[in-house]
Amino acid sequence: MPEHSYKHIEVTGSSSKSFDDAVKTAVAKAAMTLHNLHWFEVIETRGHIEGNEVKHWQVTVKIGFRLD
């Protein structure tokens, strides 16, 4: 099995739909400029409450990608 090296970055995605959508937003944005994405780890979750309802999610993820 070949050996690989990886780098990771932190990206914060946001969504008015859901926590899951905020994660997908962060990964999709990273994929626009990076390649070889392999994993993500949720490291922080926040939300905005308005009128006693959750109105917005922000999720910070650590994204790992393989170096060429």
C-alpha positions in Angstrom: 0.0 0.0 0.0 1.5 3.4 -1.0 2.2 5.9 1.8 0.3 9.2 1.7 0.6 12.6 3.4 -2.4 14.6 4.3 -3.2 18.2 5.2 -6.2 19.6 6.9 -8.0 22.9 7.0 -10.9 24.4 8.9 -14.0 25.7 7.0 -17.3 27.0 8.4 -20.4 26.4 6.4 -23.8 27.9 7.1 -27.4 27.1 6.3 -30.9 28.2 7.1 -32.1 24.6 6.3 -30.2 22.3 8.7 -27.0 21.2 10.4 -26.4 18.6 7.7 -26.8 21.2 5.0 -24.2 23.5 6.7 -21.7 20.6 6.6 -22.4 20.0 3.0 -22.0 23.7 2.2 -18.5 23.7 3.8 -17.4 20.6 2.0 -18.7 21.8 -1.4 -16.9 25.1 -1.0 -13.6 23.4 -0.1 -14.0 21.1 -3.1 -14.1 24.1 -5.4 -10.4 24.8 -4.9 -9.0 21.6 -3.4 -8.9 18.0 -4.6 -8.4 14.6 -3.0 -10.7 15.4 -0.2 -10.9 12.4 2.1 -12.6 13.1 5.5 -14.2 15.7 7.6 -14.7 16.1 11.4 -17.2 18.5 13.0 -15.4 20.6 15.5 -17.9 23.3 16.3 -21.6 23.9 15.9 -23.5 27.1 16.5 -27.0 28.4 15.7 -29.0 31.5 15.6 -32.4 31.7 17.5 -35.1 34.1 16.4 -38.6 34.1 17.8 -37.8 31.1 19.9 -37.0 29.1 16.8 -33.7 27.9 15.3 -33.2 30.1 12.2 -29.7 29.4 11.1 -26.9 26.9 11.6 -23.1 27.4 11.4 -20.8 24.3 11.5 -17.1 24.4 11.5 -15.5 21.3 10.0 -11.9 20.1 9.8 -11.4 18.7 6.2 -8.6 16.4 5.4 -7.1 16.0 1.9 -4.3 14.0 0.4 -1.3 15.9 -0.9 -0.1 15.1 -4.4 
